[in-house]
Amino acid sequence: MFSWLKKEGEKTESIDNVVEGLKRIYKQKLLPLEQHYQFHDFHSPQLEEPDFDAKPMILLVGQYSTGKTTFIKYLLERDFPGIRIGPEPTTDRFIAVMFDEKEGVIPGNALVVDPKKQFRPLSKFGNAFLNRFQCSTVASPVLRGISIVDTPGILSGEKQRVDRGYDFTGVLEWFAERVDRIILLFDAHKLDISDEFRRSIEALRGHDDKIRIVLNKADMIDHQQLMRVYGALMWSLGKVLQTPEVARVYIGSFWDQPLRYDVNRRLFEDEEQDLFRDMQSLPRNAALRKLNDLIKRARLAKVHAHIISELRKEMPSMFGKDGKKKELIKNLGQVYDRIQREQQISPGDFPDIKKMQESLANHDFTKFHPLKPKLLEVVDHMLATDIARLMDMIPQEDINVVAEPLIKGGAFEGVEDQVSPFGYGRGEGVDAGHGDPDWICSKEKPRYDQLFQSLNPIDGKVTGAGTYPLRRLMAASTHNCSLLTQLCFKASETADPNLDKLVDALAAAAQTCKLLAQMSAADADVSGVSIHSLHGASTDAIDYAQSMGSPDLTSTQPDVDEVDDDDSETQIGFVEYNEKETNMFQSLFRFAQIVFLLLTNAIMIVIIVNLLFIATAYVLTGKTFLEFEVDKASLNWMDHAKTLAFGTAKTEMVKSKLPNSVLGKIWKLSDIDKDGFLDDEEFALAMHLMQVKIDGHDLPAELPPHLVPPSKRN
């Protein structure tokens, strides 16, 4: 069946294979059905080879002086032959702007007889139209990928519509069926939709997927007026388009003159980039658009065949033909309903009933043919098999076209401008700091460093969710045995019989410390285990320690509302200490008591040291307890102690309110050495990327070289 696809010579582009396939299935399978039921007299002329080979076309439609011709000049960044620009209705003809090395103007009568051009069917509109039709050839790189059709400004009076001398809406319908994109231009100062403009928009119905709306000259009004103009435009379009979907409206000022109100400059740049990218996608989707149009044409041809055959069946064989013809035309809606029920055809596939009635009035029903199931079966097979085969070829075509240059030159150079500082997005977002000798994060690094130190980094790094291997913590505590001695001396100076409660609390923690030692030997992870669950102190001992200003062995538990759903973050704290003056006798007595306990529980106390280090670790200043000089004579624990908490990068990053997926991407970009921790430079980079995202810019897939911290660039 598809041997013709294999016989075709190898092409450099897959799009040629798809187009050749469309030509063949149209001529061999769809065209016979169209000719048999006079489809070309009712709907659209026969397709020729240039219709399949043509470049993507863009049709500009709008009222006079809305900037259609200026829009073309802005895209090309130069004039084209036959250009006329002015506030009055200057463009009085259809102008097809196409590429050619030889610049010039081809008149309409010569254009429609050129077999290489796709305009031959336009000859049916007569000399009145052909005299108002021309082709301007320009050697512009923009036109290598697309062609642009300029149209006369749509007027507001009935007299101007009648005096055109040709079917204006009919010409628009012909172009709308064959172009790839239809751009409706509106002037910010002229939002009224005239009767002729309304008829023109209605003529484009059925091609809603091709329509894009542009609100031009938006720089001529300020931001408050622009908001009102946009609302008024949407209100007017809602009455004309008659679709529940909201139309995409691009706002901008498409000319090369200074902006009158530049308060919306960023908005205009963003909208221009979106519109240009949409236009640049046309060459990639050209084959798919032709395939889609052929499918729509085939479905319409099938419905047309059922309508014609049904009318032929209802006609009498001898007398009363004229009366029956008028009756059938008048009751065409009933014919539609009957065909819809019998053939299970969607109502959206039927042609417009008013246009069909007008066309049927000029035809002889007796010359219509009855239904030929064989022709319909061929078309059904084409839609089910041949079209599906061509659809499978389009992905490969897209891969090949990506390597080909898209629409370039003219105003499209700004879309991918990576050279000048005025390219889109240059110096903004992740591109900020590109080319600067200093690292972009250095400007805010002092503030980020202060925040970094408040998270109590261990070995100069913070973790993402408060998880540190136990061995790493306990190994760092081996040099803090002097802390226990200081605590014992201080406890010996406190004459209180209830001190036994504190000692009992420390002893009760020994069993848990043994478990910690075993976990440490296996390098276990104690994330999610609070200090409160480790020390095992009784409630009475805790209350006593707090009342006496002694070290509190409890940990500050996080508020339930602040606990993350994915992994809770443990906060470890100490209450402040206070020194109480006692007499010398009581101090000596308590000191002897503590020394005795130390001698009998030496092993237990060593383990307690490790536990105390886990609870204290590093103070907010980053110093260890070894760095503090304890003044035994005037030590005031309330003044020197700090409330500590192991901070994490996550605790700070979630304050940005960015989604976890975005924060996860920022973490991966910032963790340059991929060790699962952030040092001060990586933390500063993470803060910078979060601010970039908050400002509305996109994050890069890979970290640009200019954002890599200086110490990690080698």
NORVEN-V740998 format. One record per pair of residues at least 6 apart in sequence whose ideal C-beta (glycine too) atoms are under 8 Angstrom apart, sorted by the first residue. I is the first residue (numbers start at 1). J is the second residue. D is the distance in whole Angstrom. If there is no record, write none. Layout:
BEGIN
<<I:J:D> <I:J:D>>
END
This chain:
BEGIN
<<1:385:7> <2:386:8> <2:389:6> <4:21:8> <4:24:6> <5:17:7> <5:21:6> <5:389:7> <8:17:6> <8:20:6> <11:17:6> <12:400:8> <13:397:7> <13:400:5> <13:401:7> <13:404:7> <14:393:6> <14:394:8> <14:396:5> <14:397:3> <14:399:8> <14:400:5> <14:401:8> <15:286:7> <15:287:5> <15:397:5> <15:400:8> <15:401:7> <17:393:6> <17:397:8> <18:287:4> <18:290:8> <18:291:7> <18:390:6> <18:393:5> <18:394:6> <18:397:6> <19:52:5> <19:53:7> <19:287:6> <19:290:7> <21:386:8> <21:389:8> <21:390:5> <21:393:7> <22:52:6> <22:290:6> <22:291:7> <22:294:6> <22:390:7> <23:49:6> <23:52:5> <25:294:8> <25:382:5> <25:386:5> <25:387:8> <25:390:8> <26:47:6> <26:52:8> <26:294:6> <29:378:5> <29:379:6> <29:381:8> <29:382:4> <29:386:7> <30:294:7> <30:297:7> <30:298:5> <30:301:6> <30:379:6> <30:382:7> <31:46:7> <32:375:6> <32:378:8> <33:39:7> <33:301:5> <33:302:7> <33:305:6> <33:375:5> <33:376:7> <33:378:7> <33:379:6> <34:40:6> <34:46:7> <34:301:5> <35:46:8> <36:305:8> <36:369:6> <36:372:7> <36:375:6> <37:301:8> <37:304:6> <37:305:5> <37:308:5> <37:309:7> <37:368:7> <37:369:6> <38:308:7> <38:363:7> <38:368:8> <39:300:8> <39:301:5> <39:304:5> <39:305:8> <40:46:5> <41:359:7> <41:363:7> <42:304:6> <42:351:7> <42:356:7> <42:359:5> <43:300:6> <43:304:7> <43:351:7> <44:174:8> <44:177:6> <44:297:7> <45:121:4> <45:124:7> <45:174:8> <46:121:8> <47:297:8> <48:118:7> <48:120:6> <48:121:8> <50:115:7> <50:116:6> <50:117:6> <50:118:4> <50:120:8> <51:118:5> <51:178:6> <52:290:6> <53:118:8> <54:118:5> <54:147:7> <54:178:8> <55:98:8> <55:99:8> <55:145:7> <55:146:6> <55:147:5> <55:283:8> <55:286:8> <56:145:7> <56:146:5> <56:147:7> <56:179:8> <56:180:4> <56:181:7> <56:282:4> <56:283:6> <56:286:5> <56:289:7> <57:96:8> <57:146:7> <57:147:5> <57:148:7> <57:149:6> <57:175:8> <57:178:7> <57:179:4> <57:180:6> <57:181:8> <58:146:6> <58:147:7> <58:148:5> <58:149:7> <58:179:7> <58:180:7> <58:181:5> <58:182:8> <58:183:6> <58:279:7> <58:282:7> <59:149:5> <59:151:7> <59:172:8> <59:175:5> <59:176:7> <59:179:4> <59:181:7> <59:182:5> <59:183:7> <60:68:4> <60:71:6> <60:72:7> <60:148:7> <60:149:7> <60:150:6> <60:151:6> <60:183:5> <60:185:6> <61:68:8> <61:151:6> <61:154:7> <61:172:7> <61:182:6> <61:183:7> <61:184:5> <61:185:7> <61:200:6> <61:204:7> <62:68:5> <62:151:8> <62:153:7> <62:154:7> <62:184:6> <62:185:4> <62:186:7> <62:187:8> <63:153:6> <63:154:5> <63:155:8> <63:156:7> <63:186:8> <63:187:7> <63:190:6> <63:194:7> <63:197:6> <64:88:7> <64:89:4> <64:90:8> <64:91:8> <64:152:8> <64:153:3> <64:154:7> <64:155:7> <65:86:8> <65:87:5> <65:88:7> <65:89:7> <65:153:6> <65:187:7> <65:190:8> <66:153:7> <66:185:4> <66:186:6> <66:187:4> <66:190:7> <66:216:6> <66:217:8> <67:185:6> <67:187:7> <67:216:4> <67:217:6> <67:254:6> <67:255:7> <68:91:7> <68:150:6> <68:151:7> <68:153:7> <68:185:6> <69:83:6> <69:84:7> <69:85:5> <69:90:7> <69:91:6> <69:150:6> <70:85:6> <70:254:7> <70:255:5> <71:183:8> <71:185:7> <71:214:8> <71:216:7> <71:254:5> <72:80:7> <72:83:8> <72:97:6> <72:148:5> <72:150:6> <73:79:6> <73:80:7> <73:83:7> <73:85:7> <73:255:8> <74:254:5> <74:255:5> <74:256:6> <74:411:6> <75:142:6> <75:148:7> <75:410:5> <75:411:5> <75:412:7> <76:97:8> <76:138:7> <76:140:5> <76:142:6> <76:143:7> <76:410:5> <76:411:8> <77:256:8> <77:409:8> <77:410:5> <77:411:6> <78:138:8> <78:140:7> <78:410:8> <80:97:5> <80:103:8> <80:136:5> <80:138:5> <80:140:8> <81:103:6> <81:104:6> <81:105:5> <81:136:5> <81:137:7> <81:138:7> <82:95:6> <82:105:5> <82:134:6> <82:136:5> <83:136:8> <84:90:4> <84:91:6> <89:152:7> <89:153:5> <89:155:7> <90:153:8> <91:150:6> <91:151:7> <91:152:5> <91:153:6> <92:132:7> <92:152:5> <93:132:4> <93:133:6> <93:134:6> <93:152:6> <94:129:8> <94:132:6> <94:133:5> <94:134:8> <94:149:7> <94:150:7> <94:151:6> <94:152:7> <94:171:7> <94:175:8> <95:134:6> <95:135:7> <95:136:6> <95:149:7> <95:150:4> <96:111:8> <96:119:7> <96:133:8> <96:134:7> <96:135:5> <96:136:7> <96:147:6> <96:148:8> <96:149:5> <96:150:8> <97:135:8> <97:136:5> <97:138:6> <97:143:7> <97:147:7> <97:148:5> <97:149:7> <97:150:7> <98:135:6> <98:136:7> <98:137:6> <98:138:8> <98:143:6> <98:147:5> <99:137:7> <99:138:7> <99:139:7> <99:140:7> <99:143:4> <99:144:5> <99:147:7> <100:137:3> <100:138:7> <100:139:7> <101:139:5> <102:137:6> <102:139:8> <103:137:6> <103:138:6> <103:139:6> <104:136:8> <104:137:6> <105:134:5> <105:135:7> <105:136:6> <105:137:8> <106:114:8> <106:134:6> <106:135:4> <106:136:8> <106:137:7> <107:130:8> <107:133:8> <107:134:6> <108:122:8> <108:129:7> <108:130:4> <108:131:6> <108:132:7> <108:133:3> <108:134:6> <109:127:7> <109:130:5> <109:131:8> <111:117:6> <111:119:5> <111:130:8> <111:133:7> <111:134:7> <111:135:5> <112:119:5> <112:120:5> <112:122:5> <112:123:4> <112:130:6> <113:120:7> <113:123:8> <114:120:8> <117:135:7> <118:178:7> <119:133:8> <119:135:8> <121:174:7> <122:129:7> <122:130:7> <122:133:7> <122:171:7> <122:174:7> <123:130:7> <125:166:5> <125:167:6> <125:170:7> <125:171:6> <126:166:6> <128:164:8> <128:165:4> <128:166:4> <129:165:8> <129:166:4> <129:167:8> <129:171:6> <132:152:7> <132:164:8> <132:166:7> <140:409:6> <140:410:6> <141:408:6> <141:409:3> <141:410:7> <142:407:6> <142:408:7> <142:409:5> <142:410:4> <142:411:8> <142:412:6> <144:407:8> <144:408:8> <144:409:8> <145:282:8> <145:283:5> <145:405:8> <145:406:6> <145:407:4> <145:408:8> <146:180:8> <146:279:7> <146:282:6> <146:283:7> <146:407:6> <149:175:6> <149:179:7> <151:172:7> <152:168:8> <154:194:7> <154:196:5> <154:197:5> <154:200:6> <155:161:7> <155:194:7> <155:196:6> <156:192:8> <156:194:4> <156:195:7> <156:196:7> <156:197:8> <157:194:8> <158:195:7> <160:196:8> <161:168:7> <161:195:8> <161:196:5> <168:196:7> <168:200:7> <169:199:5> <169:200:6> <169:202:8> <169:203:4> <170:203:8> <172:200:6> <172:203:5> <172:204:7> <173:203:5> <173:204:8> <176:182:6> <176:203:7> <176:204:5> <176:206:8> <176:207:5> <176:210:7> <177:207:7> <177:293:7> <178:293:8> <179:210:7> <180:210:7> <180:282:5> <180:285:8> <180:286:7> <180:289:5> <181:210:6> <181:212:6> <181:278:8> <181:279:7> <181:282:6> <182:204:6> <182:207:6> <182:210:5> <182:211:5> <182:212:7> <183:211:8> <183:212:5> <183:213:8> <183:214:6> <184:201:7> <184:211:6> <184:212:7> <184:213:5> <184:214:7> <185:214:5> <185:216:5> <186:213:7> <186:214:7> <186:215:5> <186:216:7> <186:233:6> <187:216:6> <187:217:5> <188:215:6> <188:216:7> <188:217:5> <188:218:5> <188:220:6> <188:221:5> <188:226:7> <188:229:5> <189:217:7> <189:220:7> <189:221:8> <191:229:7> <191:232:5> <191:233:5> <191:236:6> <192:236:7> <193:201:7> <193:236:5> <193:239:8> <193:240:6> <198:240:6> <201:240:5> <201:241:7> <202:240:8> <204:211:6> <208:241:8> <208:243:6> <208:245:8> <211:247:7> <212:248:6> <212:250:7> <212:275:7> <212:278:7> <213:233:8> <213:237:7> <213:247:5> <213:248:7> <213:249:5> <213:250:7> <214:249:7> <214:250:5> <214:251:8> <214:252:7> <214:254:7> <214:275:7> <215:229:7> <215:230:7> <215:233:6> <215:249:6> <215:250:7> <215:251:5> <215:252:7> <216:252:7> <216:253:7> <216:254:6> <217:253:6> <218:226:6> <218:229:8> <218:251:5> <218:252:6> <218:253:6> <218:264:7> <218:268:7> <219:253:4> <219:259:4> <219:260:5> <219:261:6> <219:262:7> <219:264:7> <219:268:7> <220:253:8> <220:260:5> <220:261:7> <221:229:6> <221:261:7> <222:261:5> <222:263:7> <223:261:7> <223:263:5> <223:264:6> <226:251:7> <226:264:6> <230:249:7> <230:251:7> <233:249:7> <234:246:8> <234:247:8> <234:249:7> <237:247:6> <241:247:6> <250:271:5> <250:272:8> <250:274:7> <250:275:5> <251:264:8> <251:267:6> <251:268:7> <251:271:5> <252:268:5> <252:271:5> <252:272:5> <252:275:7> <253:259:6> <253:268:6> <254:272:7> <259:265:6> <259:268:7> <269:424:6> <273:415:6> <273:424:5> <276:411:7> <276:412:6> <276:414:8> <276:415:5> <277:415:7> <279:407:6> <279:412:8> <280:406:5> <280:407:5> <280:412:7> <280:415:7> <282:289:8> <282:407:8> <283:401:7> <283:404:8> <283:406:6> <283:407:7> <284:398:6> <284:401:5> <284:402:8> <284:406:7> <287:394:6> <287:397:6> <288:394:6> <291:387:7> <291:390:6> <291:391:7> <291:394:7> <294:387:8> <295:383:7> <295:387:6> <298:379:6> <298:382:7> <298:383:6> <299:349:5> <299:383:8> <300:349:7> <300:351:7> <301:379:7> <302:345:8> <302:349:8> <302:376:6> <302:379:6> <302:380:8> <303:339:8> <303:345:6> <303:349:5> <303:350:6> <303:351:7> <304:351:7> <305:371:7> <305:372:8> <305:375:7> <305:376:7> <306:339:5> <306:343:6> <306:345:7> <306:371:7> <307:335:7> <307:336:8> <307:339:7> <307:350:8> <307:351:8> <307:356:7> <308:368:5> <308:369:7> <309:368:7> <309:369:7> <309:370:5> <309:371:4> <310:335:6> <310:338:7> <310:339:6> <311:328:6> <311:335:7> <311:360:7> <311:365:6> <311:368:6> <312:365:6> <312:366:8> <312:368:4> <312:369:7> <312:370:6> <313:370:7> <314:324:7> <314:328:6> <314:335:8> <315:321:6> <315:324:6> <315:325:7> <315:328:8> <315:365:5> <315:366:6> <315:368:8> <316:324:6> <321:365:7> <321:366:7> <324:365:8> <325:360:8> <325:365:5> <328:335:7> <328:360:8> <328:365:7> <329:357:5> <329:360:5> <329:361:6> <332:353:6> <332:356:6> <332:357:6> <332:360:7> <333:353:6> <336:347:8> <336:350:5> <336:353:7> <339:345:6> <339:350:8> <340:346:8> <340:347:6> <340:350:7> <414:422:8> <414:423:6> <414:424:6> <415:424:7> <416:423:8> <417:423:3> <417:424:7> <417:426:7> <418:426:8> <420:426:7> <421:427:6> <425:431:6> <425:697:8> <426:434:8> <427:434:7> <428:697:6> <429:692:5> <429:695:7> <429:697:3> <429:698:7> <430:689:8> <430:692:6> <430:697:7> <430:698:8> <430:699:7> <430:700:5> <430:704:6> <430:707:7> <431:704:7> <432:440:6> <432:692:8> <433:439:7> <433:440:3> <433:706:5> <433:707:7> <434:704:7> <434:706:5> <435:706:7> <436:706:7> <439:706:8> <439:709:7> <439:710:5> <440:688:7> <440:706:7> <440:707:7> <441:448:7> <441:681:7> <441:684:4> <441:685:6> <441:687:8> <441:688:5> <441:707:8> <441:709:7> <444:684:7> <444:687:7> <444:688:7> <445:680:8> <445:681:8> <445:684:5> <448:680:7> <448:683:6> <448:684:4> <448:687:5> <449:680:6> <449:684:7> <451:652:6> <451:683:8> <451:687:7> <452:462:7> <452:680:5> <452:683:5> <452:684:8> <453:620:8> <453:622:6> <454:620:7> <454:647:6> <455:462:5> <455:647:3> <455:648:6> <455:649:7> <455:651:7> <455:652:7> <456:462:8> <456:617:7> <456:618:5> <456:620:7> <456:622:8> <456:644:7> <456:645:7> <456:646:6> <456:647:5> <457:618:8> <457:622:8> <457:679:8> <457:680:8> <458:468:6> <458:472:7> <458:473:8> <458:476:8> <458:617:7> <458:618:7> <459:472:8> <460:679:6> <460:680:7> <461:675:8> <461:677:4> <461:678:6> <461:679:5> <462:647:7> <462:648:6> <462:649:5> <462:677:7> <462:678:6> <462:683:7> <463:648:6> <463:649:7> <463:676:7> <463:677:6> <464:648:6> <464:649:5> <464:650:5> <464:667:6> <464:676:7> <464:677:8> <464:678:8> <465:527:7> <465:564:8> <465:567:5> <465:569:6> <465:648:6> <465:650:5> <466:527:6> <466:569:5> <466:570:6> <466:646:6> <466:648:4> <466:650:8> <466:651:8> <467:525:6> <467:527:3> <467:528:8> <468:525:8> <468:526:8> <468:527:8> <468:646:8> <469:523:6> <469:524:8> <469:525:6> <470:516:7> <470:519:5> <470:520:5> <470:523:7> <470:524:5> <470:525:7> <470:526:5> <471:520:5> <471:521:8> <471:523:5> <471:524:8> <473:526:8> <473:613:7> <473:614:6> <473:617:7> <474:516:7> <474:517:8> <474:520:5> <474:610:5> <474:613:7> <474:614:7> <476:613:7> <477:609:7> <477:610:5> <477:613:3> <477:614:7> <479:624:8> <479:626:6> <480:609:6> <480:612:8> <480:613:5> <480:624:7> <480:625:6> <480:626:6> <481:606:8> <481:609:6> <482:625:8> <482:626:7> <483:609:7> <483:612:7> <483:613:8> <483:616:8> <483:625:5> <483:626:8> <484:605:6> <484:608:7> <484:609:5> <484:612:7> <486:630:5> <487:551:7> <487:612:8> <488:591:8> <488:594:5> <488:595:8> <488:598:7> <489:591:7> <489:632:6> <490:579:7> <490:635:7> <490:637:8> <491:499:7> <491:502:7> <491:550:7> <491:590:7> <491:594:6> <492:587:6> <492:588:8> <492:590:4> <492:591:3> <492:592:8> <492:593:8> <492:594:5> <492:595:8> <493:579:8> <493:580:8> <493:582:6> <493:587:4> <493:590:7> <493:591:8> <494:548:7> <494:550:8> <494:580:6> <494:582:6> <494:587:8> <494:590:6> <495:582:4> <495:583:7> <495:586:3> <495:587:7> <495:589:7> <495:590:6> <496:548:7> <498:544:6> <499:590:7> <499:593:8> <501:538:7> <501:540:5> <501:541:4> <501:544:5> <502:541:6> <502:544:6> <502:545:6> <502:548:8> <502:550:6> <503:594:8> <503:597:6> <504:538:7> <504:541:6> <505:535:7> <505:537:4> <505:538:6> <505:541:3> <505:542:7> <505:545:7> <505:553:6> <506:537:8> <506:605:8> <506:608:6> <507:601:7> <507:604:7> <508:535:8> <508:536:5> <508:537:6> <508:538:7> <508:541:8> <509:534:7> <509:535:4> <509:536:5> <509:537:6> <509:553:7> <509:608:6> <509:611:6> <510:601:8> <510:604:4> <510:607:6> <510:608:7> <511:536:7> <512:533:8> <512:534:5> <512:535:7> <512:536:5> <512:611:8> <513:534:8> <513:604:8> <513:607:4> <513:608:6> <513:610:7> <513:611:5> <514:607:7> <516:526:8> <516:534:7> <516:607:7> <516:610:7> <516:611:7> <516:614:8> <517:607:6> <517:610:8> <519:526:7> <527:567:7> <527:570:8> <528:567:7> <528:568:6> <528:570:7> <529:570:7> <530:555:5> <530:557:7> <530:570:5> <530:572:8> <531:553:7> <531:554:7> <531:555:4> <531:570:8> <531:572:5> <531:614:7> <531:615:5> <532:554:5> <532:555:4> <532:557:7> <534:611:6> <534:614:7> <535:553:4> <535:554:8> <535:611:6> <535:615:8> <537:553:5> <537:554:7> <541:553:8> <542:552:7> <542:553:7> <542:554:5> <544:550:8> <545:551:6> <545:552:5> <545:553:7> <545:575:8> <546:552:6> <546:575:6> <548:578:7> <548:580:7> <549:576:7> <549:577:5> <549:578:3> <549:579:7> <549:580:7> <549:637:6> <549:638:6> <550:577:7> <551:574:6> <551:575:8> <551:577:6> <551:612:8> <552:573:8> <552:574:6> <552:575:4> <553:615:7> <554:573:8> <555:570:7> <555:571:7> <555:572:5> <555:573:6> <555:615:7> <556:571:5> <556:572:7> <556:573:4> <556:643:8> <556:645:7> <557:571:7> <558:568:7> <558:569:6> <558:570:7> <558:571:5> <563:569:7> <564:650:7> <564:654:7> <566:660:8> <569:648:6> <569:650:7> <569:651:6> <570:646:7> <571:645:4> <571:646:7> <572:614:8> <572:615:6> <572:617:8> <572:644:7> <572:645:6> <572:646:5> <573:643:5> <573:644:6> <573:645:6> <574:615:7> <574:616:7> <574:641:6> <574:642:7> <574:643:6> <574:644:6> <575:641:8> <575:643:7> <576:637:7> <576:638:5> <576:641:5> <576:642:8> <576:643:7> <577:637:2> <577:638:6> <577:640:8> <577:641:5> <578:636:7> <578:637:5> <578:638:4> <579:635:5> <579:636:5> <579:637:6> <579:638:8> <598:605:6> <616:625:7> <616:644:7> <617:644:7> <617:646:7> <618:624:6> <618:644:8> <619:625:8> <619:642:5> <619:644:6> <620:642:5> <620:644:7> <621:642:8> <628:640:7> <649:667:8> <649:678:5> <649:683:6> <649:686:7> <650:663:8> <653:663:5> <653:666:7> <653:667:8> <653:686:7> <653:690:7> <654:663:7> <656:663:7> <656:690:5> <656:693:8> <656:694:6> <658:666:8> <658:690:6> <658:693:6> <658:694:7> <662:693:6> <662:699:7> <663:690:8> <665:699:6> <666:686:6> <666:689:5> <666:690:6> <666:693:7> <666:699:7> <667:678:8> <667:686:7> <669:685:8> <669:686:8> <669:689:6> <669:699:7> <669:700:7> <669:702:8> <669:703:5> <670:678:6> <670:682:5> <670:683:7> <670:685:5> <670:686:4> <670:689:6> <671:677:7> <671:678:6> <671:682:6> <672:682:6> <672:685:8> <672:703:8> <672:708:7> <672:709:7> <672:712:5> <673:682:8> <673:712:7> <678:686:6> <681:709:4> <681:710:8> <681:711:6> <681:712:7> <682:709:7> <684:709:8> <685:707:7> <685:709:6> <688:707:8> <689:699:6> <689:707:8> <692:699:7> <693:699:6> <705:713:8>>
END
